[in-house]
Amino acid sequence: MQLCYNGAFLAADKPVLTAENRSFRYGDGCFETMRVYQGQILLADLHFERLFASLGLLHIEIPPYFTKTYLANLITELCSINDVSGLARVRLTVFRGGGGLYASEENTPHFIIQSWELSPTILELNDIGWSLDICPGIHKSTDSLANIKSNNCLPYILASQYAKQHSCNEALLLNHYERVADTTIANIFIVKKGVIYTPPLSEGGVCGVMRKHLLNDDYPFEMVEKPLAVADLENADEIFLSNAVFGIRWVDRFRDSSYGNATAAILHEHLQEKLL
């Protein structure tokens, strides 16, 4: 297997970073996780829109060559080299170059692209509903950095550890207002009386690519952005999660509440028809 480091293809099991790397030292950068299907990056426009918006927010300067076309070509070439073009998970990590302490010596983007083969089961809606619980003691901020996929992932790491320790599939993160932000790897939606609700980005969740696609495309459900309290989840008819790799996963248990998946199943079928 190989990876791509600043445009060069290298053995994936060889070290490419030094101790001065700013992503290692400070989490100084952001990343995109994408699904490649039959050689195509799904929802590519939304991924690169978010990437360049995030780099602008981080004040990382974009050189002329560093474009969507340049990066997309490297991604598809890497998948071909690794023989995973049929169905793959790709991570594009971008970080500020140079050393320095908190104030950087330069502001140019450096990057690593990695790819892994995905099982075809990722395309199917989960047969068994996921279990969900709240990670205590960790809160998402609601500032301008809350919506990017930051290389500093400590809240999500600790929430993921909590989920593992408590035999849950996912852990929910609240913001400082004790309202719902997102989960460790996904945005969250609830269904109540036929209407789908999801927290607005001002609540601190990541600006998910699949979330944006669901909200902005033409699907046969009313979708509304609305702050969600924990009680809203407990009293929902359904809960489901979304991200760019697995699409939709329905939840059957949150605390003492259980849920069905009728809306999630219909939405999943429409999603497959649009994307694949």
C-alpha positions as CSV (number, residue, x, y, z in Angstrom):
1,M,0.0,0.0,0.0
2,Q,1.1,3.5,-0.7
3,L,0.2,7.0,0.4
4,C,0.6,10.4,-1.2
5,Y,2.7,13.0,0.6
6,N,2.8,16.4,-0.9
7,G,2.2,14.9,-4.4
8,A,4.8,12.1,-4.1
9,F,3.7,8.4,-3.8
10,L,5.5,6.6,-1.0
11,A,5.2,3.3,0.9
12,A,2.4,3.7,3.5
13,D,4.4,1.9,6.2
14,K,7.4,4.3,6.0
15,P,7.6,7.5,8.2
16,V,7.1,10.8,6.4
17,L,6.8,13.3,9.2
18,T,9.2,14.8,11.7
19,A,8.8,15.8,15.3
20,E,8.5,19.4,14.1
21,N,5.3,18.7,12.2
22,R,2.6,21.2,13.2
23,S,-0.2,18.7,12.9
24,F,1.6,16.4,15.3
25,R,2.5,19.1,17.7
26,Y,-0.6,21.2,17.7
27,G,-3.3,19.6,15.6
28,D,-2.8,22.5,13.2
29,G,-4.8,21.6,10.2
30,C,-8.0,19.9,9.0
31,F,-9.0,16.8,7.1
32,E,-11.6,15.3,4.8
33,T,-12.8,11.7,4.8
34,M,-14.4,10.7,1.5
35,R,-15.9,7.7,-0.2
36,V,-14.6,6.6,-3.6
37,Y,-17.0,4.5,-5.7
38,Q,-16.0,3.0,-9.1
39,G,-13.1,5.5,-9.4
40,Q,-15.3,8.6,-8.5
41,I,-15.2,10.7,-5.3
42,L,-18.8,10.9,-4.1
43,L,-20.0,14.4,-3.2
44,A,-16.6,15.8,-4.4
45,D,-17.8,19.4,-4.8
46,L,-19.1,19.5,-1.2
47,H,-15.9,18.0,0.2
48,F,-13.6,20.4,-1.6
49,E,-15.9,23.4,-0.8
50,R,-15.6,22.5,2.9
51,L,-11.9,21.9,2.7
52,F,-11.1,25.3,1.2
53,A,-13.5,27.1,3.5
54,S,-11.7,25.4,6.4
55,L,-8.2,26.4,5.1
56,G,-9.4,29.9,4.8
57,L,-10.7,29.9,8.4
58,L,-7.3,28.5,9.5
59,H,-5.4,31.2,7.5
60,I,-3.5,28.6,5.5
61,E,-2.5,30.2,2.2
62,I,-3.6,28.4,-1.0
63,P,-1.0,28.3,-3.7
64,P,-2.2,28.4,-7.3
65,Y,-1.6,24.7,-8.0
66,F,-3.5,23.6,-4.9
67,T,-6.9,23.1,-6.5
68,K,-9.8,20.6,-6.4
69,T,-8.6,19.1,-9.7
70,Y,-5.1,18.7,-8.5
71,L,-6.2,16.9,-5.3
72,A,-8.9,14.9,-6.9
73,N,-6.5,13.5,-9.5
74,L,-4.0,12.5,-6.7
75,I,-6.8,10.8,-4.8
76,T,-8.0,8.7,-7.8
77,E,-4.4,7.9,-8.8
78,L,-3.7,6.7,-5.2
79,C,-6.8,4.5,-5.2
80,S,-5.7,3.0,-8.5
81,I,-2.2,2.3,-7.2
82,N,-3.6,0.6,-4.1
83,D,-6.2,-1.3,-6.2
84,V,-9.2,0.0,-4.2
85,S,-10.9,2.2,-6.8
86,G,-14.0,0.1,-6.7
87,L,-15.0,1.1,-3.2
88,A,-12.6,3.0,-0.8
89,R,-12.3,5.2,2.2
90,V,-9.9,8.2,1.6
91,R,-8.5,10.6,4.1
92,L,-7.0,13.8,3.0
93,T,-5.1,15.5,5.8
94,V,-3.9,19.1,5.3
95,F,-1.6,20.8,7.8
96,R,0.4,24.0,8.0
97,G,4.0,23.7,6.8
98,G,7.1,24.8,8.7
99,G,7.9,24.7,12.3
100,G,7.7,27.4,14.9
101,L,5.8,27.6,18.2
102,Y,2.2,28.7,18.2
103,A,3.1,31.4,15.7
104,S,4.0,29.5,12.5
105,E,7.1,30.1,10.3
106,E,5.0,29.7,7.1
107,N,1.4,29.3,6.2
108,T,1.5,27.0,3.1
109,P,-0.5,23.7,3.0
110,H,1.2,20.3,3.3
111,F,-0.9,17.2,2.9
112,I,-1.1,13.4,3.1
113,I,-3.7,11.3,1.2
114,Q,-4.4,7.7,2.4
115,S,-6.8,5.1,1.0
116,W,-8.3,1.9,2.3
117,E,-10.6,-0.7,0.8
118,L,-14.2,-0.7,2.0
119,S,-16.5,-3.7,2.4
120,P,-19.5,-3.6,0.1
121,T,-21.7,-3.9,3.2
122,I,-21.0,-0.2,3.8
123,L,-23.5,0.5,1.0
124,E,-26.3,-1.3,2.9
125,L,-28.5,0.1,5.7
126,N,-27.6,-1.4,9.0
127,D,-29.8,-4.4,9.9
128,I,-29.3,-4.0,13.6
129,G,-29.9,-0.5,15.0
130,W,-27.0,1.4,16.6
131,S,-26.9,2.2,20.3
132,L,-26.2,5.8,21.4
133,D,-25.4,7.4,24.7
134,I,-24.1,10.8,25.8
135,C,-20.4,11.3,26.6
136,P,-20.3,13.1,30.0
137,G,-17.9,15.9,30.9
138,I,-16.9,16.8,27.3
139,H,-18.6,19.7,25.5
140,K,-18.3,21.0,21.9
141,S,-17.6,24.7,21.5
142,T,-20.0,26.7,19.3
143,D,-17.3,29.1,17.9
144,S,-16.2,29.3,14.3
145,L,-13.8,26.4,14.6
146,A,-16.5,24.0,15.8
147,N,-17.7,23.2,12.3
148,I,-14.5,22.1,10.7
149,K,-12.9,18.7,10.7
150,S,-10.0,19.7,12.8
151,N,-6.8,17.7,13.2
152,N,-7.3,18.3,16.9
153,C,-9.9,15.6,17.7
154,L,-9.6,15.2,21.4
155,P,-13.4,15.6,22.2
156,Y,-14.2,12.9,19.6
157,I,-11.4,10.6,20.8
158,L,-12.6,10.8,24.4
159,A,-16.2,10.3,23.3
160,S,-15.3,7.3,21.2
161,Q,-13.4,5.8,24.1
162,Y,-16.5,6.3,26.3
163,A,-18.7,4.6,23.7
164,K,-16.4,1.6,23.5
165,Q,-16.2,1.3,27.3
166,H,-20.0,1.4,27.6
167,S,-20.6,-1.0,24.7
168,C,-22.3,1.7,22.5
169,N,-21.9,2.1,18.8
170,E,-21.6,5.9,19.1
171,A,-21.4,8.6,21.7
172,L,-23.3,11.9,21.5
173,L,-21.5,15.2,22.2
174,L,-23.4,18.2,23.8
175,N,-22.4,21.8,23.5
176,H,-22.0,24.2,26.5
177,Y,-25.8,24.8,26.5
178,E,-26.3,21.1,27.1
179,R,-27.9,20.8,23.7
180,V,-27.1,18.3,21.0
181,A,-24.0,19.0,18.8
182,D,-23.0,15.8,16.9
183,T,-21.6,12.4,17.6
184,T,-18.0,11.1,17.3
185,I,-18.2,10.4,13.6
186,A,-21.5,11.7,12.4
187,N,-24.2,14.4,12.3
188,I,-27.5,13.5,14.0
189,F,-31.1,13.7,12.9
190,I,-34.3,12.9,14.6
191,V,-37.8,12.2,13.1
192,K,-40.9,13.5,14.8
193,K,-44.4,13.2,13.3
194,G,-42.9,12.8,9.8
195,V,-40.5,15.8,10.0
196,I,-36.7,15.4,10.1
197,Y,-34.8,17.7,12.4
198,T,-31.1,18.3,12.8
199,P,-29.2,20.9,14.9
200,P,-28.0,24.0,13.0
201,L,-24.3,24.5,12.7
202,S,-24.5,27.2,15.4
203,E,-25.0,24.4,17.9
204,G,-21.3,23.3,17.4
205,G,-21.5,20.2,15.1
206,V,-19.2,19.5,12.2
207,C,-20.4,20.9,8.9
208,G,-20.9,17.4,7.5
209,V,-20.9,16.8,3.8
210,M,-23.6,14.2,3.9
211,R,-25.6,16.5,6.2
212,K,-25.4,19.3,3.7
213,H,-26.3,17.1,0.8
214,L,-29.4,15.8,2.7
215,L,-30.5,19.3,3.6
216,N,-29.9,20.9,0.2
217,D,-31.0,18.1,-2.2
218,D,-34.5,17.0,-3.2
219,Y,-35.6,14.3,-0.8
220,P,-39.2,13.3,0.0
221,F,-39.2,14.6,3.6
222,E,-39.4,17.9,5.2
223,M,-36.0,18.7,6.9
224,V,-35.7,21.4,9.4
225,E,-32.6,22.8,11.3
226,K,-33.5,23.3,14.9
227,P,-31.6,23.2,18.3
228,L,-32.3,19.8,19.9
229,A,-32.4,19.1,23.6
230,V,-31.7,15.7,25.0
231,A,-35.5,15.4,25.7
232,D,-36.1,15.8,22.0
233,L,-34.1,12.7,21.3
234,E,-35.8,10.7,24.1
235,N,-39.2,11.6,22.6
236,A,-38.3,11.2,18.9
237,D,-39.9,8.6,16.6
238,E,-36.6,7.8,15.0
239,I,-32.9,8.8,15.3
240,F,-30.4,8.3,12.5
241,L,-26.8,9.4,11.9
242,S,-25.1,10.5,8.7
243,N,-21.6,10.8,7.3
244,A,-19.9,10.7,3.9
245,V,-18.5,7.2,4.2
246,F,-21.5,5.1,5.5
247,G,-24.3,7.4,4.4
248,I,-27.0,6.7,7.0
249,R,-27.1,4.6,10.1
250,W,-30.3,4.2,12.2
251,V,-30.3,4.2,15.9
252,D,-32.5,1.8,17.9
253,R,-31.5,2.7,21.4
254,F,-30.8,5.9,23.3
255,R,-30.9,5.6,27.1
256,D,-34.3,4.0,27.9
257,S,-35.8,4.9,24.5
258,S,-36.1,2.6,21.5
259,Y,-36.8,3.6,17.8
260,G,-37.8,2.3,14.4
261,N,-36.2,3.0,11.1
262,A,-39.0,3.5,8.5
263,T,-37.9,7.0,7.5
264,A,-34.2,6.1,7.6
265,A,-34.8,3.1,5.3
266,I,-36.7,5.2,2.7
267,L,-34.1,8.0,2.9
268,H,-31.3,5.4,2.5
269,E,-32.9,4.0,-0.7
270,H,-33.2,7.5,-2.2
271,L,-29.7,8.3,-1.3
272,Q,-28.3,5.2,-3.0
273,E,-30.2,6.0,-6.2
274,K,-28.8,9.5,-6.2
275,L,-25.2,8.7,-5.4
276,L,-24.4,5.4,-7.0
